[in-house]
Structures are given as C-alpha cells and as structure tokens.
Amino acid sequence: MKHFALSDQPIDPDVMRPGLRAAYPAAYLEFQALVPAEWQARAVAGMDVEAVPGLSEREAEALIEEILARRPEIEMAGVHRVGSLAVGDCVAWIGLAGVRFEILQAALDELIALFRERVPIWKRLVFQDGEQMWLERGGP
C-alpha cells in the first residue's frame, strides 16, 4: 500500500480520511501545515515548494514504512504539495489512525522530525514586497 504522495494539486483531506478511519475507527489524528500569512513579522504572498520527483517520494514512503513496522497498531498516509501555493493553502497533510491517541501523537511527532531531516523537499517564502527566503528544513 502506498502511504505518501507528492501533488501539484490542492490537498483535499476529505478524500484521504475515509480509508484511514475505516482501518482503525478507535482513534484518528490529522495534521495540516498551511502557508502562513505572516512570517517573522513580514506579510507573505505565497510559497514555492520543490522536490525531487521519485526520490522525495521514495524517501518519504520508506520513512513511513519504518515507523509502521515499529507500530503495527496504526495506519498513516501523507501528501505534500509542490509548486506555487497561496497563503492558506495546505502544504502538507498527514492522517493517522489507530487504537490509542497517545500512540498516534508519538508516531506523528517522529514522522515530522525525521521527514525534515531525510526527505528532500525545499520551501521558499515569497513576501508581499517581492523578496524571497528559503526556509530551513524545520519551516512550515
């Protein structure tokens, strides 16, 4: 089963949720990262997101598989946008389902931390004044 995808289209969590909730209806956790309207007191116009097709997806998929191998009582899926996004757009979505919320929260925390280290995806904020800034791997 594929657990991760890159998309140049808007992310619709309503499409992703039903399959996860059906797998484990006891607990569900969802995370969404959005393009911020402001960053370090500067007005944001949008965000450009770049990835390495194939490699970024393989790394993310392998990472999710590693976490699921250690936590067989959960299921998870994720989508990350690429391309030019507007303020308020969903940059990344992760859904987790399982038997206990605490387990889901721990898996989400682990995934986010390792994703930022291992998956080659880069984000550049575009400010209202036209300036641009590449974000460190820990950005939104």
N, C-alpha and C positions, 0 to 999 in steps of 0.2 A: 504494500500500500504506500502510495506517495503521500508524504506529510508536509511538503513545502513547495511553494511555487513563487516565482517572480512574475509580476504582472505590470503591464503598461496601461492597464485599465483600472478604473476605481475599484476599490475593495468593498465588497458587499458581505458583511458578516452574516446577514440573514441567509445567505446561500451556504455558508460553511457550518453554521450551528447545528442544524438538524442531525447530521451524521454523527457528530461528536456526542450530542446529548442522547442519541439512541444507544450508543455504545455503553455508556455509563451514566444512567439518569440520576444517580445519587448526588453528585456534586459537579458543578461546572464553573469555570473561571475563564474570563476573557480579558485580553489586554489589547489596547489600541494606542499606537503612537500617532500623533497628529502634527501637521505642520503648524508651528506656533505663529501667532500674530505678532509677537514681540520676542526679541532675543537680546539679552543684555541691554535692556532699555532702548532698543532700536526697532523701528517698525519693519516688519518682514513683508515682502511682496510675494514670496514663494520659495520653493526648494527644488533643486535638481538632484536626482538620485541616480547614481551609476553603479553598475555591477558588471561582473564578468560572466556573460551567458555560459551556462554549462557548469563552470567551476563554482560560482556562487551557490547555485542550486545543489550541486553535489556536496559541497561542504556543509550547507545547512541541513540537508537530508541526513548526512552521516552523523551530525551532531544530535539531531532529534532521535535518530535510531539508537545512539549511545545512551541517551537519557532514558528512553523507553525500555532498553534492555535492563537497566538498573531498577526501573519502576514499572513492572509489568501490570500493575493495577491501575494504570492510567492510559489515556489516549491523547494525542495532541496533533494540531495542524497549524500551519502558519503561512502567511502570504506577505511579501514585501513588494512595495511599488518601486518602479523605476521610471525615469523620465522627469518631466516638469510637472510639479504639483503646486496647487494653490493653497493659500492659508486655509486651515481647517480640514484639508484632505487627509485621509488616513494613509500614513506612510507604511505602517506595519500592523498586522493583526495576528494574534496568537490565541487559539482556543484550546482549553484543556478540559478533559472530563475524567472523572474517576470516582473513587469511593469516599475520599475524605478531602476536605478543603485544604488542610494543612499540607498534605502531600502535593496537591496541585500548586500551591503557592511556592513550595520549595523547588518544584520542577521548573516553574516559570522563572524564578529568580536565577536558577542555574542556567537555563537556556539563554536568557538575556545577557548574562555576564559572559558566557562562552561565545555566544553569537558575535558580540562586539569584538572579541579577540580573534576569532577564526574565520569569519565569513567576509569575503572581500566585497563590501558594499560601501560606497562613499556618498556623503551628502554635502551639498553646497547650498547655504542660505543665500538668497537674493534679497537685498534690503530695498526699501522704498526709494532710497536715494541712488540706487543703481549699483552700489558697492556689493561685492560678493565675499563670502567667507566659507572656506571648507571647514566642516566640523570635525572635531576629534572623534575617535571611534565611539565615545560614550554619549554623543549627542542624541537628539530625538530620533 
